[in-house]
Amino acid sequence: MNDWDKYIDSVTDKESLLHFMKMLINDYRKNPQEWEHDSIDEYLDAMMAWVHDFSKCKYNDIDWNNIDYSVIARILYSGKIYE
């Protein structure tokens, strides 16, 4: 388990999610060479591919029927329009 796995597992509420998002931002700014994608369209495309692929792999540990997808969609959309 790497540090990012620990950070992901520590997200349990709104405040820890906000902290995790800030960590991602800081990591991108400090280590852009470690990121596979440097544009929003590539990043979102990779997220889509991961959800599709991981949901079908033998290591899948996510209950895909127990996620509030509308909240995820609202967060993603709001990042487009919020100042």
Secondary structure, 3 states (H helix, E strand, C coil): CCHHHHHHHCCCCHHHHHHHHHHHHHHHHHCHHHCCCCCHHHHHHHHHHHHHHHCCCCCCCCCCCCCCHHHHHHHHHHHHHCC
